[in-house]
Amino acid sequence: MTQDLRKEQILLLRFEKQIAGLAATLALGATAAKAADGKLHASDAQAAYADIQAALMNLAEVTGQAHDVLNARAMEYGVKVLQAVGGGTPKHDPPSAVASILGIG
């Protein structure tokens, strides 16, 4: 059981890093969306950006919930949650981290 929980946590931590990377990439796209809308005199690009941003925030919230479930399972089995060197611990609040990267929090 210990190995299974650690494997799950490692996968979840990797996924969390990917979400943060995606948020950083998306934040760079905000400027492009505004520029495209300015040239096209439309709001399609900004609307699409807002939809993607909302979906990414939802994904971050679900990831935070997954961390909570994993921690509860670890406590239930008396397993110490993995703390890898170099920031391998889950963020306290993945949605806040993603919101900060996106400049909305």
HUDAWO-V324166 format. One line per field, one symbol per residue. ss: DSSP state (@ for helix, = for strand, . for the rest). psi: psi as a letter, one per 30 degrees, with the letter a starting at -180 (. if undefined). burial: # if it has 16 or more other C-alpha atoms within 10 Angstrom, else .. A space follows every 10 residues. Layout:
ss=???
psi=???
burial=???
//
This chain:
ss=.@@@@@@@@@ @@@@@@@@@@ @@@@@@@@@@ @@@@@@@@@@ ...@@@@@@@ @@@@@@@@@@ @@@@@@@@@@ @@@@@@.... .......... ...@@@@@@@ @@...
psi=eeeeeeeeee eeeeeeeeee eeeeeeeefe eeeeeeeeef hlgeeeeeee eeeeeeeeee eeeeeeeeee eeeeeeggkk kkjlkhhgkk leieeeeeee efgg.
burial=....##..## .##..#..## .###.##..# ..##.##... ....##..#. ..#..##.## #.##..#..# #..#....#. ##.......# ...######. ##...
//
